[in-house]
Amino acid sequence: MSNYLLWLLPAVLIVLGLMIIAGRLLWRLRLQTQAENAALKQAEQQSLAERREAQSGIDILARCYVGGQLGASELALRIAVLAETATLDAGYTKDTAVFTEMAAALAHIPTHQAWKGLSAEQKANYGTEMAILEGKYSEKLRAAAAALLE
């Protein structure tokens, strides 16, 4: 009988040690899961805030375009950037497709500092090209801007 006790005591100690290790690992897993869930919730909230901010910006730009305060080229470029940076609702994505399409057609035209470095002749050529694109997309842009404002 004492021989069994001699073997039983180390076995119990080993099992207790393994239980303690398993308990600590479960606790750490629980803490890690809670941290991941909190980070996921924060990311979702941030994404929602970015989406709302982008949609608000798009609405403002569409109102300015419809009111004649903003040109079609600038509108297309700005809305395309806003649509790319935020994950928009399906309705917004459908309505902003024409702006993204026009922005892609304008992508080769220099902007900001590069525009300032162009000669008057180059600026005139690019201006003509922008006017042609604006004429081509005019109806689609007006319809999409109106749809965004509804």
One Martini backbone bead per residue (centre of mass of N, CA, C, O) as a GRO file, in nm:
protein
  150
    1MET     BB    1   0.057   0.063  -0.021
    2SER     BB    2   0.303   0.255   0.003
    3ASN     BB    3   0.374   0.227  -0.295
    4TYR     BB    4   0.128   0.385  -0.401
    5LEU     BB    5   0.184   0.651  -0.249
    6LEU     BB    6   0.455   0.704  -0.381
    7TRP     BB    7   0.311   0.741  -0.672
    8LEU     BB    8   0.067   0.930  -0.614
    9LEU     BB    9   0.197   1.195  -0.527
   10PRO     BB   10   0.342   1.276  -0.795
   11ALA     BB   11   0.090   1.258  -0.970
   12VAL     BB   12  -0.068   1.481  -0.827
   13LEU     BB   13   0.145   1.704  -0.872
   14ILE     BB   14   0.140   1.694  -1.178
   15VAL     BB   15  -0.160   1.752  -1.218
   16LEU     BB   16  -0.161   2.022  -1.067
   17GLY     BB   17   0.046   2.161  -1.246
   18LEU     BB   18  -0.116   2.131  -1.510
   19MET     BB   19  -0.366   2.285  -1.409
   20ILE     BB   20  -0.224   2.553  -1.362
   21ILE     BB   21  -0.123   2.593  -1.648
   22ALA     BB   22  -0.401   2.576  -1.786
   23GLY     BB   23  -0.529   2.811  -1.633
   24ARG     BB   24  -0.332   3.031  -1.727
   25LEU     BB   25  -0.381   2.992  -2.030
   26LEU     BB   26  -0.684   3.053  -2.023
   27TRP     BB   27  -0.657   3.338  -1.910
   28ARG     BB   28  -0.483   3.453  -2.139
   29LEU     BB   29  -0.689   3.390  -2.361
   30ARG     BB   30  -0.913   3.568  -2.251
   31LEU     BB   31  -0.758   3.835  -2.261
   32GLN     BB   32  -0.696   3.825  -2.564
   33THR     BB   33  -0.990   3.814  -2.661
   34GLN     BB   34  -1.077   4.081  -2.535
   35ALA     BB   35  -0.872   4.258  -2.688
   36GLU     BB   36  -0.967   4.182  -2.974
   37ASN     BB   37  -1.260   4.275  -2.941
   38ALA     BB   38  -1.192   4.570  -2.877
   39ALA     BB   39  -1.035   4.628  -3.140
   40LEU     BB   40  -1.266   4.557  -3.332
   41LYS     BB   41  -1.468   4.765  -3.226
   42GLN     BB   42  -1.289   5.012  -3.281
   43ALA     BB   43  -1.260   4.966  -3.587
   44GLU     BB   44  -1.561   4.985  -3.651
   45GLN     BB   45  -1.600   5.271  -3.543
   46GLN     BB   46  -1.392   5.402  -3.729
   47SER     BB   47  -1.521   5.315  -3.995
   48LEU     BB   48  -1.790   5.456  -3.947
   49ALA     BB   49  -1.674   5.742  -3.919
   50GLU     BB   50  -1.542   5.749  -4.200
   51ARG     BB   51  -1.799   5.703  -4.359
   52ARG     BB   52  -1.955   5.950  -4.260
   53GLU     BB   53  -1.745   6.159  -4.347
   54ALA     BB   54  -1.744   6.088  -4.648
   55GLN     BB   55  -2.047   6.129  -4.699
   56SER     BB   56  -2.049   6.423  -4.615
   57GLY     BB   57  -1.842   6.521  -4.823
   58ILE     BB   58  -2.000   6.428  -5.071
   59ASP     BB   59  -2.250   6.598  -5.021
   60ILE     BB   60  -2.110   6.872  -5.032
   61LEU     BB   61  -1.992   6.843  -5.317
   62ALA     BB   62  -2.262   6.800  -5.462
   63ARG     BB   63  -2.388   7.071  -5.380
   64CYS     BB   64  -2.167   7.248  -5.511
   65TYR     BB   65  -2.211   7.145  -5.798
   66VAL     BB   66  -2.514   7.208  -5.830
   67GLY     BB   67  -2.447   7.522  -5.745
   68GLY     BB   68  -2.166   7.602  -5.910
   69GLN     BB   69  -1.889   7.587  -5.710
   70LEU     BB   70  -1.794   7.327  -5.883
   71GLY     BB   71  -1.609   7.137  -6.071
   72ALA     BB   72  -1.601   6.836  -6.229
   73SER     BB   73  -1.307   6.755  -6.190
   74GLU     BB   74  -1.280   6.811  -5.889
   75LEU     BB   75  -1.515   6.639  -5.800
   76ALA     BB   76  -1.412   6.366  -5.904
   77LEU     BB   77  -1.148   6.357  -5.744
   78ARG     BB   78  -1.263   6.390  -5.454
   79ILE     BB   79  -1.468   6.156  -5.456
   80ALA     BB   80  -1.273   5.930  -5.526
   81VAL     BB   81  -1.106   5.956  -5.269
   82LEU     BB   82  -1.336   5.914  -5.065
   83ALA     BB   83  -1.427   5.634  -5.179
   84GLU     BB   84  -1.147   5.490  -5.123
   85THR     BB   85  -1.096   5.550  -4.807
   86ALA     BB   86  -1.391   5.449  -4.772
   87THR     BB   87  -1.638   5.237  -4.667
   88LEU     BB   88  -1.914   5.220  -4.849
   89ASP     BB   89  -2.208   5.207  -4.933
   90ALA     BB   90  -2.368   5.069  -5.194
   91GLY     BB   91  -2.509   5.331  -5.294
   92TYR     BB   92  -2.252   5.504  -5.304
   93THR     BB   93  -2.083   5.330  -5.492
   94LYS     BB   94  -2.273   5.353  -5.735
   95ASP     BB   95  -2.278   5.678  -5.743
   96THR     BB   96  -1.941   5.699  -5.756
   97ALA     BB   97  -1.845   5.565  -6.024
   98VAL     BB   98  -1.830   5.811  -6.220
   99PHE     BB   99  -1.608   5.960  -6.062
  100THR     BB  100  -1.394   5.739  -6.084
  101GLU     BB  101  -1.387   5.730  -6.390
  102MET     BB  102  -1.302   6.027  -6.436
  103ALA     BB  103  -1.049   6.020  -6.259
  104ALA     BB  104  -0.902   5.813  -6.437
  105ALA     BB  105  -0.901   6.005  -6.690
  106LEU     BB  106  -0.733   6.235  -6.507
  107ALA     BB  107  -0.461   6.105  -6.389
  108HIS     BB  108  -0.241   6.231  -6.602
  109ILE     BB  109  -0.291   6.498  -6.473
  110PRO     BB  110  -0.151   6.742  -6.330
  111THR     BB  111  -0.085   6.857  -5.993
  112HIS     BB  112  -0.023   7.126  -5.829
  113GLN     BB  113   0.301   7.163  -5.867
  114ALA     BB  114   0.301   7.042  -6.153
  115TRP     BB  115   0.108   7.256  -6.271
  116LYS     BB  116   0.287   7.508  -6.215
  117GLY     BB  117   0.526   7.389  -6.414
  118LEU     BB  118   0.367   7.455  -6.651
  119SER     BB  119   0.292   7.561  -6.939
  120ALA     BB  120   0.057   7.735  -7.105
  121GLU     BB  121   0.016   7.522  -7.326
  122GLN     BB  122  -0.024   7.275  -7.141
  123LYS     BB  123  -0.262   7.389  -6.984
  124ALA     BB  124  -0.445   7.417  -7.232
  125ASN     BB  125  -0.449   7.122  -7.314
  126TYR     BB  126  -0.560   7.014  -7.045
  127GLY     BB  127  -0.811   7.194  -7.041
  128THR     BB  128  -0.938   7.073  -7.293
  129GLU     BB  129  -0.951   6.783  -7.190
  130MET     BB  130  -1.131   6.848  -6.946
  131ALA     BB  131  -1.369   6.965  -7.108
  132ILE     BB  132  -1.433   6.708  -7.263
  133LEU     BB  133  -1.486   6.529  -7.014
  134GLU     BB  134  -1.708   6.704  -6.892
  135GLY     BB  135  -1.900   6.673  -7.133
  136LYS     BB  136  -1.918   6.363  -7.132
  137TYR     BB  137  -2.003   6.356  -6.798
  138SER     BB  138  -2.226   6.558  -6.722
  139GLU     BB  139  -2.490   6.391  -6.694
  140LYS     BB  140  -2.383   6.177  -6.498
  141LEU     BB  141  -2.298   6.373  -6.274
  142ARG     BB  142  -2.570   6.503  -6.219
  143ALA     BB  143  -2.720   6.240  -6.152
  144ALA     BB  144  -2.533   6.149  -5.921
  145ALA     BB  145  -2.559   6.402  -5.744
  146ALA     BB  146  -2.865   6.380  -5.709
  147ALA     BB  147  -2.862   6.094  -5.582
  148LEU     BB  148  -2.687   6.177  -5.332
  149LEU     BB  149  -2.907   6.399  -5.226
  150GLU     BB  150  -3.156   6.193  -5.164
   0.00000   0.00000   0.00000
